[in-house]
Amino acid sequence: MASQILGVNVRMRETNTILDKMATTLGNSIKWNVASSAINGVTRGIQQAWGFTKALDSSLNDIRIVTGKSADEMARFSVQANETAKNLGKTTTDFTNAALIYAQQGLGEEDVQ
């Protein structure tokens, strides 16, 4: 009987060791998933910001080509465009793309705004 009790005791220790290893593995997996999600979120944010900046720059450059404005004038226009877009609940790129259409039709700055 003592031999049986010792055998059960050994198996319980082995089971406890296996459960501890499983808990550690599960904890590490959860930590990795959280870290991976955070890194992916930051990466997506950077990609979106880069894409937005590239699209806005292209739109402003197109307006500059059509209107013949200087870089300083376009810098002031971009600030105004940003404020107007906020007031309209749109992105700055949405506003500048619309402004480009009006500028291509030969309308003045006041009409474009």
N, C-alpha and C positions, 0 to 999 in steps of 0.2 A: 504494500500500500504506500509506503514511504517512497518507493521508486516511482510509482504512478504520480504522486503529488509533486515530486521533483521534476518529472517529465512535463506535467501541466504547467508548472512554474516556468520552466525554460521556454515552452511554447508561448506563454503569455508575454514574456520578455521579448521574444522575437516579434510577436504581433505588435507590441508597443513600439518597438524600433521601426517596424515597417510603417505604422501609422504616423510616427514622428517624421519620417522621411517624406511621406505623402503630404503632410501638412506643410513642411518646409517647401516642397516643390510647388504646391498650390499657392502658397504665399509669394514665392518668387515669380510665378506666372502672373499673378495679379499685379505685382509691382511692375513687371515688364510691360504688361498691357497698358497700365496707366501712363508710364513713361513714354511708350510708343505713341499713344494717343496725343499726348501733349506735344511731342516733337512733330507729329503729322499736322496738328493744328497750327503750329507756328509756321511750318513749311507752306501750308495752304495760304495762310495770311500773307506771307511774303510774296508768293506767286501772284495772288490777287492784287496786291499793291503794285507789283511790277507791271502787271498787265494793265491796270488802271492808268498808271503813270505813262506807259507807252502809248495807250490809246489817246489820252489827253494831249500828250505832246504832239502826236500826229495830227489831231484835230486842230490844235492851235497853230501848227505849222501850215496846214492847209489854209486857214483863215489869213495868216500872214502873207502867203503867196498871192491869194486873191485880192487882198486889200492893199498890199504893199506897205504895211505898217512896219515900224522898227521893232527891234527886240524889246526895248523899254516900253513902247506902246502896248505890245502884246502882253508884257508882264502885268501892266496895269489892267488890261482887259481881262486877264485870267483871274485876277483878284475879284473884279466886278462880276465875272461869270460865276465864280464860286459862290459869292453872296446871293446872286440872283437864283442860282440853281437850288441853294438851300431854301430860299423863300418859296420856290415852286415845288419843293419836295422831290427834286430830281437830282441826278448826278451832274457834276460839272461837265463831264464828257457829253451827256445828253444835251445839255444847253449849248455847248460849243458846236456840236454837230448840227443843231438846228440853226445856230447863228451862221454857220458856214453856208447853209442853203440860202439864207437871206442875203449874205454878202455876195454870193455867186449871182444873185439876181440884180446886183448893182445897188442895193439899198444902202443908205448911210448908217453910221454907227448908232444913231438914235433909233432908227427903225429896227435895226438888228436887235438892240437891247429891248 
